[in-house]
């Protein structure tokens, strides 16, 4: 497992940071592993999108004081 995978799993990287790191190492990593990294990035992107949607829902659906 590479550092990108490890840091994504430990939630130390955002999807943007992971994509940037992948861009720096894509020429040296095996294609099969790049696919695994991308799957982790896509999962992280879905998680981040859900978190943003939840935050937006909380802002617009808060009861008025």
Biopython code that builds the backbone (N, CA, C, O; Angstrom):
import numpy as np
from Bio.PDB.StructureBuilder import StructureBuilder

atoms = [
    (1, "UNK", "N", (0.850, -1.172, 0.000)),
    (1, "UNK", "CA", (0.000, 0.000, 0.000)),
    (1, "UNK", "C", (0.899, 1.240, 0.000)),
    (1, "UNK", "O", (1.881, 1.299, 0.740)),
    (2, "UNK", "N", (0.564, 2.208, -0.816)),
    (2, "UNK", "CA", (1.391, 3.400, -0.948)),
    (2, "UNK", "C", (0.963, 4.477, 0.054)),
    (2, "UNK", "O", (-0.043, 4.329, 0.747)),
    (3, "UNK", "N", (1.723, 5.537, 0.117)),
    (3, "UNK", "CA", (1.469, 6.623, 1.066)),
    (3, "UNK", "C", (0.134, 7.316, 0.784)),
    (3, "UNK", "O", (-0.536, 7.761, 1.715)),
    (4, "UNK", "N", (-0.255, 7.412, -0.477)),
    (4, "UNK", "CA", (-1.542, 8.042, -0.799)),
    (4, "UNK", "C", (-2.676, 7.195, -0.226)),
    (4, "UNK", "O", (-3.584, 7.724, 0.416)),
    (5, "UNK", "N", (-2.627, 5.902, -0.451)),
    (5, "UNK", "CA", (-3.665, 5.004, 0.080)),
    (5, "UNK", "C", (-3.698, 5.072, 1.602)),
    (5, "UNK", "O", (-4.763, 5.207, 2.203)),
    (6, "UNK", "N", (-2.537, 4.977, 2.210)),
    (6, "UNK", "CA", (-2.453, 5.002, 3.666)),
    (6, "UNK", "C", (-3.041, 6.291, 4.224)),
    (6, "UNK", "O", (-3.828, 6.256, 5.170)),
    (7, "UNK", "N", (-2.667, 7.420, 3.647)),
    (7, "UNK", "CA", (-3.152, 8.705, 4.154)),
    (7, "UNK", "C", (-4.640, 8.908, 3.873)),
    (7, "UNK", "O", (-5.327, 9.543, 4.673)),
    (8, "UNK", "N", (-5.147, 8.395, 2.777)),
    (8, "UNK", "CA", (-6.590, 8.475, 2.521)),
    (8, "UNK", "C", (-7.361, 7.644, 3.536)),
    (8, "UNK", "O", (-8.377, 8.091, 4.067)),
    (9, "UNK", "N", (-6.887, 6.458, 3.801)),
    (9, "UNK", "CA", (-7.559, 5.586, 4.753)),
    (9, "UNK", "C", (-7.532, 6.190, 6.160)),
    (9, "UNK", "O", (-8.506, 6.084, 6.905)),
    (10, "UNK", "N", (-6.418, 6.818, 6.516)),
    (10, "UNK", "CA", (-6.297, 7.458, 7.831)),
    (10, "UNK", "C", (-6.965, 8.834, 7.869)),
    (10, "UNK", "O", (-6.964, 9.507, 8.900)),
    (11, "UNK", "N", (-7.534, 9.243, 6.732)),
    (11, "UNK", "CA", (-8.202, 10.540, 6.577)),
    (11, "UNK", "C", (-7.259, 11.712, 6.851)),
    (11, "UNK", "O", (-7.641, 12.707, 7.468)),
    (12, "UNK", "N", (-6.023, 11.571, 6.380)),
    (12, "UNK", "CA", (-5.031, 12.638, 6.494)),
    (12, "UNK", "C", (-4.937, 13.476, 5.226)),
    (12, "UNK", "O", (-4.269, 14.510, 5.211)),
    (13, "UNK", "N", (-5.609, 13.032, 4.153)),
    (13, "UNK", "CA", (-5.586, 13.742, 2.874)),
    (13, "UNK", "C", (-7.001, 14.033, 2.413)),
    (13, "UNK", "O", (-7.914, 13.233, 2.623)),
    (14, "UNK", "N", (-7.173, 15.179, 1.787)),
    (14, "UNK", "CA", (-8.430, 15.444, 1.096)),
    (14, "UNK", "C", (-8.336, 14.798, -0.284)),
    (14, "UNK", "O", (-7.261, 14.375, -0.709)),
    (15, "UNK", "N", (-9.449, 14.729, -0.965)),
    (15, "UNK", "CA", (-9.423, 14.155, -2.310)),
    (15, "UNK", "C", (-8.562, 15.008, -3.250)),
    (15, "UNK", "O", (-7.885, 14.482, -4.134)),
    (16, "UNK", "N", (-8.596, 16.298, -3.050)),
    (16, "UNK", "CA", (-7.799, 17.196, -3.901)),
    (16, "UNK", "C", (-6.310, 16.949, -3.679)),
    (16, "UNK", "O", (-5.541, 16.869, -4.637)),
    (17, "UNK", "N", (-5.907, 16.828, -2.415)),
    (17, "UNK", "CA", (-4.499, 16.561, -2.115)),
    (17, "UNK", "C", (-4.078, 15.204, -2.671)),
    (17, "UNK", "O", (-2.975, 15.057, -3.198)),
    (18, "UNK", "N", (-4.954, 14.223, -2.551)),
    (18, "UNK", "CA", (-4.643, 12.884, -3.066)),
    (18, "UNK", "C", (-4.481, 12.908, -4.579)),
    (18, "UNK", "O", (-3.574, 12.273, -5.119)),
    (19, "UNK", "N", (-5.357, 13.640, -5.267)),
    (19, "UNK", "CA", (-5.238, 13.745, -6.729)),
    (19, "UNK", "C", (-3.924, 14.433, -7.118)),
    (19, "UNK", "O", (-3.263, 14.027, -8.073)),
    (20, "UNK", "N", (-3.560, 15.455, -6.386)),
    (20, "UNK", "CA", (-2.302, 16.157, -6.670)),
    (20, "UNK", "C", (-1.125, 15.203, -6.469)),
    (20, "UNK", "O", (-0.219, 15.145, -7.300)),
    (21, "UNK", "N", (-1.144, 14.464, -5.373)),
    (21, "UNK", "CA", (-0.064, 13.507, -5.111)),
    (21, "UNK", "C", (-0.016, 12.411, -6.175)),
    (21, "UNK", "O", (1.064, 11.997, -6.597)),
    (22, "UNK", "N", (-1.178, 11.948, -6.602)),
    (22, "UNK", "CA", (-1.228, 10.936, -7.654)),
    (22, "UNK", "C", (-0.638, 11.491, -8.948)),
    (22, "UNK", "O", (0.049, 10.776, -9.678)),
    (23, "UNK", "N", (-0.901, 12.748, -9.229)),
    (23, "UNK", "CA", (-0.341, 13.378, -10.427)),
    (23, "UNK", "C", (1.176, 13.388, -10.423)),
    (23, "UNK", "O", (1.811, 13.343, -11.477)),
    (24, "UNK", "N", (1.755, 13.449, -9.228)),
    (24, "UNK", "CA", (3.213, 13.459, -9.113)),
    (24, "UNK", "C", (3.829, 12.068, -9.250)),
    (24, "UNK", "O", (5.003, 11.939, -9.594)),
    (25, "UNK", "N", (3.028, 11.014, -8.978)),
    (25, "UNK", "CA", (3.616, 9.674, -8.991)),
    (25, "UNK", "C", (3.007, 8.734, -10.028)),
    (25, "UNK", "O", (3.368, 7.559, -10.087)),
    (26, "UNK", "N", (2.088, 9.243, -10.845)),
    (26, "UNK", "CA", (1.371, 8.344, -11.758)),
    (26, "UNK", "C", (2.269, 7.643, -12.767)),
    (26, "UNK", "O", (1.903, 6.585, -13.281)),
    (27, "UNK", "N", (3.420, 8.199, -13.058)),
    (27, "UNK", "CA", (4.299, 7.564, -14.051)),
    (27, "UNK", "C", (5.104, 6.409, -13.455)),
    (27, "UNK", "O", (5.643, 5.585, -14.194)),
    (28, "UNK", "N", (5.189, 6.342, -12.125)),
    (28, "UNK", "CA", (5.992, 5.292, -11.507)),
    (28, "UNK", "C", (5.144, 4.176, -10.894)),
    (28, "UNK", "O", (5.661, 3.095, -10.613)),
    (29, "UNK", "N", (3.872, 4.420, -10.687)),
    (29, "UNK", "CA", (3.004, 3.414, -10.059)),
    (29, "UNK", "C", (2.436, 2.469, -11.117)),
    (29, "UNK", "O", (2.171, 2.888, -12.244)),
    (30, "UNK", "N", (2.249, 1.207, -10.763)),
    (30, "UNK", "CA", (1.611, 0.270, -11.701)),
    (30, "UNK", "C", (0.175, 0.705, -11.991)),
    (30, "UNK", "O", (-0.506, 1.246, -11.119)),
    (31, "UNK", "N", (-0.272, 0.467, -13.206)),
    (31, "UNK", "CA", (-1.623, 0.881, -13.607)),
    (31, "UNK", "C", (-2.695, 0.291, -12.699)),
    (31, "UNK", "O", (-3.683, 0.955, -12.387)),
    (32, "UNK", "N", (-2.500, -0.953, -12.276)),
    (32, "UNK", "CA", (-3.488, -1.590, -11.402)),
    (32, "UNK", "C", (-3.611, -0.837, -10.085)),
    (32, "UNK", "O", (-4.706, -0.675, -9.547)),
    (33, "UNK", "N", (-2.469, -0.376, -9.574)),
    (33, "UNK", "CA", (-2.507, 0.341, -8.304)),
    (33, "UNK", "C", (-3.098, 1.741, -8.478)),
    (33, "UNK", "O", (-3.771, 2.244, -7.579)),
    (34, "UNK", "N", (-2.855, 2.354, -9.599)),
    (34, "UNK", "CA", (-3.452, 3.664, -9.871)),
    (34, "UNK", "C", (-4.969, 3.553, -9.819)),
    (34, "UNK", "O", (-5.639, 4.438, -9.286)),
    (35, "UNK", "N", (-5.508, 2.482, -10.363)),
    (35, "UNK", "CA", (-6.954, 2.267, -10.307)),
    (35, "UNK", "C", (-7.426, 2.143, -8.860)),
    (35, "UNK", "O", (-8.471, 2.689, -8.504)),
    (36, "UNK", "N", (-6.678, 1.438, -8.031)),
    (36, "UNK", "CA", (-7.038, 1.304, -6.616)),
    (36, "UNK", "C", (-6.985, 2.664, -5.913)),
    (36, "UNK", "O", (-7.849, 2.975, -5.092)),
    (37, "UNK", "N", (-5.987, 3.458, -6.232)),
    (37, "UNK", "CA", (-5.881, 4.802, -5.651)),
    (37, "UNK", "C", (-7.082, 5.637, -6.081)),
    (37, "UNK", "O", (-7.688, 6.330, -5.264)),
    (38, "UNK", "N", (-7.422, 5.567, -7.359)),
    (38, "UNK", "CA", (-8.568, 6.327, -7.857)),
    (38, "UNK", "C", (-9.866, 5.913, -7.170)),
    (38, "UNK", "O", (-10.708, 6.760, -6.871)),
    (39, "UNK", "N", (-10.028, 4.632, -6.921)),
    (39, "UNK", "CA", (-11.228, 4.171, -6.215)),
    (39, "UNK", "C", (-11.307, 4.783, -4.828)),
    (39, "UNK", "O", (-12.379, 5.197, -4.388)),
    (40, "UNK", "N", (-10.170, 4.842, -4.133)),
    (40, "UNK", "CA", (-10.146, 5.469, -2.808)),
    (40, "UNK", "C", (-10.441, 6.970, -2.905)),
    (40, "UNK", "O", (-11.144, 7.526, -2.062)),
    (41, "UNK", "N", (-9.900, 7.614, -3.932)),
    (41, "UNK", "CA", (-10.162, 9.049, -4.133)),
    (41, "UNK", "C", (-11.639, 9.277, -4.420)),
    (41, "UNK", "O", (-12.234, 10.205, -3.872)),
    (42, "UNK", "N", (-12.241, 8.450, -5.266)),
    (42, "UNK", "CA", (-13.670, 8.606, -5.579)),
    (42, "UNK", "C", (-14.515, 8.424, -4.319)),
    (42, "UNK", "O", (-15.489, 9.146, -4.106)),
    (43, "UNK", "N", (-14.139, 7.466, -3.499)),
    (43, "UNK", "CA", (-14.853, 7.244, -2.235)),
    (43, "UNK", "C", (-14.733, 8.473, -1.336)),
    (43, "UNK", "O", (-15.704, 8.890, -0.705)),
    (44, "UNK", "N", (-13.531, 9.045, -1.284)),
    (44, "UNK", "CA", (-13.299, 10.246, -0.472)),
    (44, "UNK", "C", (-14.092, 11.424, -1.026)),
    (44, "UNK", "O", (-14.646, 12.208, -0.256)),
    (45, "UNK", "N", (-14.157, 11.560, -2.337)),
    (45, "UNK", "CA", (-14.941, 12.637, -2.947)),
    (45, "UNK", "C", (-16.419, 12.503, -2.590)),
    (45, "UNK", "O", (-17.081, 13.498, -2.293)),
    (46, "UNK", "N", (-16.933, 11.284, -2.618)),
    (46, "UNK", "CA", (-18.329, 11.046, -2.230)),
    (46, "UNK", "C", (-18.552, 11.435, -0.770)),
    (46, "UNK", "O", (-19.561, 12.054, -0.431)),
    (47, "UNK", "N", (-17.612, 11.072, 0.080)),
    (47, "UNK", "CA", (-17.701, 11.402, 1.506)),
    (47, "UNK", "C", (-17.682, 12.926, 1.700)),
    (47, "UNK", "O", (-18.486, 13.468, 2.457)),
    (48, "UNK", "N", (-16.773, 13.600, 1.022)),
    (48, "UNK", "CA", (-16.677, 15.058, 1.146)),
    (48, "UNK", "C", (-17.947, 15.734, 0.632)),
    (48, "UNK", "O", (-18.419, 16.701, 1.230)),
    (49, "UNK", "N", (-18.494, 15.240, -0.454)),
    (49, "UNK", "CA", (-19.732, 15.805, -1.001)),
    (49, "UNK", "C", (-20.886, 15.630, -0.017)),
    (49, "UNK", "O", (-21.695, 16.541, 0.162)),
    (50, "UNK", "N", (-20.962, 14.475, 0.613)),
    (50, "UNK", "CA", (-22.022, 14.221, 1.592)),
    (50, "UNK", "C", (-21.872, 15.143, 2.795)),
    (50, "UNK", "O", (-22.864, 15.642, 3.327)),
    (51, "UNK", "N", (-20.635, 15.367, 3.222)),
    (51, "UNK", "CA", (-20.389, 16.268, 4.358)),
    (51, "UNK", "C", (-20.786, 17.702, 4.006)),
    (51, "UNK", "O", (-21.376, 18.404, 4.828)),
    (52, "UNK", "N", (-20.468, 18.131, 2.799)),
    (52, "UNK", "CA", (-20.843, 19.480, 2.371)),
    (52, "UNK", "C", (-22.354, 19.624, 2.279)),
    (52, "UNK", "O", (-22.916, 20.639, 2.691)),
    (53, "UNK", "N", (-23.006, 18.607, 1.739)),
    (53, "UNK", "CA", (-24.462, 18.637, 1.623)),
    (53, "UNK", "C", (-25.115, 18.691, 3.006)),
    (53, "UNK", "O", (-26.088, 19.418, 3.206)),
    (54, "UNK", "N", (-24.588, 17.933, 3.945)),
    (54, "UNK", "CA", (-25.112, 17.945, 5.305)),
    (54, "UNK", "C", (-24.943, 19.322, 5.936)),
    (54, "UNK", "O", (-25.856, 19.814, 6.599)),
    (55, "UNK", "N", (-23.787, 19.949, 5.737)),
    (55, "UNK", "CA", (-23.536, 21.275, 6.290)),
    (55, "UNK", "C", (-24.488, 22.302, 5.686)),
    (55, "UNK", "O", (-25.006, 23.164, 6.397)),
    (56, "UNK", "N", (-24.717, 22.215, 4.399)),
    (56, "UNK", "CA", (-25.640, 23.141, 3.725)),
    (56, "UNK", "C", (-27.060, 22.933, 4.240)),
    (56, "UNK", "O", (-27.782, 23.897, 4.491)),
    (57, "UNK", "N", (-27.455, 21.676, 4.396)),
    (57, "UNK", "CA", (-28.785, 21.387, 4.927)),
    (57, "UNK", "C", (-28.953, 21.970, 6.334)),
    (57, "UNK", "O", (-30.012, 22.502, 6.665)),
    (58, "UNK", "N", (-27.919, 21.871, 7.148)),
    (58, "UNK", "CA", (-27.999, 22.400, 8.502)),
    (58, "UNK", "C", (-28.135, 23.930, 8.480)),
    (58, "UNK", "O", (-28.862, 24.497, 9.296)),
    (59, "UNK", "N", (-27.459, 24.579, 7.576)),
    (59, "UNK", "CA", (-27.526, 26.040, 7.487)),
    (59, "UNK", "C", (-28.931, 26.480, 7.074)),
    (59, "UNK", "O", (-29.505, 27.392, 7.670)),
    (60, "UNK", "N", (-29.469, 25.834, 6.065)),
    (60, "UNK", "CA", (-30.755, 26.293, 5.512)),
    (60, "UNK", "C", (-31.971, 25.692, 6.190)),
    (60, "UNK", "O", (-33.095, 26.118, 5.925)),
    (61, "UNK", "N", (-31.774, 24.727, 7.046)),
    (61, "UNK", "CA", (-32.918, 24.110, 7.703)),
    (61, "UNK", "C", (-32.891, 24.294, 9.217)),
    (61, "UNK", "O", (-33.600, 23.598, 9.943)),
    (62, "UNK", "N", (-32.066, 25.237, 9.695)),
    (62, "UNK", "CA", (-32.068, 25.531, 11.113)),
    (62, "UNK", "C", (-33.348, 26.245, 11.493)),
    (62, "UNK", "O", (-33.812, 27.124, 10.767)),
    (63, "UNK", "N", (-33.911, 25.880, 12.607)),
    (63, "UNK", "CA", (-35.123, 26.612, 13.032)),
    (63, "UNK", "C", (-34.782, 28.051, 13.406)),
    (63, "UNK", "O", (-33.733, 28.324, 13.988)),
    (64, "UNK", "N", (-35.670, 28.946, 13.067)),
    (64, "UNK", "CA", (-35.462, 30.369, 13.375)),
    (64, "UNK", "C", (-35.613, 30.583, 14.865)),
    (64, "UNK", "O", (-36.440, 29.940, 15.512)),
    (65, "UNK", "N", (-34.814, 31.490, 15.413)),
    (65, "UNK", "CA", (-34.896, 31.808, 16.848)),
    (65, "UNK", "C", (-36.073, 32.694, 17.143)),
    (65, "UNK", "O", (-36.296, 33.061, 18.296)),
]
sb = StructureBuilder()
sb.init_structure("model")
sb.init_model(0)
sb.init_chain("A")
sb.init_seg("    ")
for serial, (resi, resn, name, xyz) in enumerate(atoms, 1):
    if name == "N":
        sb.init_residue(resn, " ", resi, " ")
    sb.init_atom(name, np.array(xyz, "f"), 0.0, 1.0, " ", f" {name:<3s}", serial, name[0])
structure = sb.get_structure()
